[in-house]
Amino acid sequence: MAEEIAKLRHYCAYQERCHMEVREKCRELGLRGEELEQAVAHLVEEGFLNEERYAIAFAGGKFRMQQWGKKKISMALKQKQVSDYCIRKAMTAIDGDDYNATLAVLAEKKYRLLCSEEPVRRQYKTLQFLLQRGFEQEPARRAIEQIAKKDE
């Protein structure tokens, strides 16, 4: 079991991992039942595995690198079986000003791209794009309305 723990330490040290990913890795290494639970507990005690830290890193990365909205990030974390508490912590770690600025930039870019469309269709398609990216409906709608006002 010491060899498996060493491999799991390396696995967790390479990048932040959630409990689900570590459990999956344990199964790949042949750990089952009580051994698996002991290994996970051992990694948590040593600080190699921290779900809150993982959620914050995941949310920050998806927001900064892929420009995902909070709803999409939250759903992805739920799929990884991260606790609601950790998801809330991760959402509060995203800077509100940066979030709104990113939303405005994405809305502006998509709206400009659809210049050949009629105004109502242009706004609808931009809203759909932002919702697909995981942004909330009301802030997205407000951003689009501001862009449309500038165009008039």
HELIX and SHEET records of a PDB file:
HELIX    1   1 ALA A    2  TYR A   14  1                                  13    
HELIX    2   2 HIS A   19  GLU A   28  1                                  10    
HELIX    3   3 GLY A   33  GLU A   46  1                                  14    
HELIX    4   4 GLU A   51  GLN A   66  1                                  16    
HELIX    5   5 LYS A   70  GLN A   79  1                                  10    
HELIX    6   6 ASP A   84  ALA A   93  1                                  10    
HELIX    7   7 GLY A   96  LEU A  113  1                                  18    
HELIX    8   8 PRO A  119  GLN A  132  1                                  14    
HELIX    9   9 GLN A  137  ASP A  151  1                                  15    
END                                                                             
